[in-house]
Every structure is written in C-alpha cells, then in structure tokens.
Amino acid sequence: MHADLIDQEDLRERLVALGLSIPPGVTAEQACEHAVSGLSPERAVALKRLVEELLGGSATVLPNVREAISRTLLPALVPRQSPPG
C-alpha cells in the first residue's frame, strides 16, 4: 500500500509551483514564512486553495507541516476585519 505523504519538501515544491520564491532546504515553518511575506491578493487566493487542497485531501500531511500551516499560513489568509469606527 502506498500512502501519499506531504513533507516539508513537498510543501516547498507546491509553494514554488505557485510562483513563490522558497529557498531549498528550509523547514516547513520557514517555507510558510516565506510564502506569506509580501503576499499579494492574487497569491493569497492561490495559497488558500493550496491549503484547502492539502488539509482537505486524502494525502497525509506530516505533523510538522500541518503545524506550520496552522501557525503561519492560516492566520495570514484569514481576512482581517476593520476595527469598528
């Protein structure tokens, strides 16, 4: 039986495929930090789709990758509400 596993290198490759500049050899946390720095609205949409695909798909996301996504990517992708004025 072959299980699909998403490790930090798989995450990096998927982020690079979106056009993000992620250096090789980084941790999952570092890859997520690179992904959200200078995030444009268009990239945010693509990144949100990627996160939904990773977390909602049938592949097993390794715990360190899941944690990096939860701690870094998800907060950056949640729309910020403007303070009541």
Secondary structure, DSSP 8 states (H G I E B T S, - for coil): ----EE-HHHHHHHHHHTT----TT--HHHHHHHHHTT--HHHHHHHHHHHHHHHHSSSEE-HHHHHHIIIIIHHHHS-------
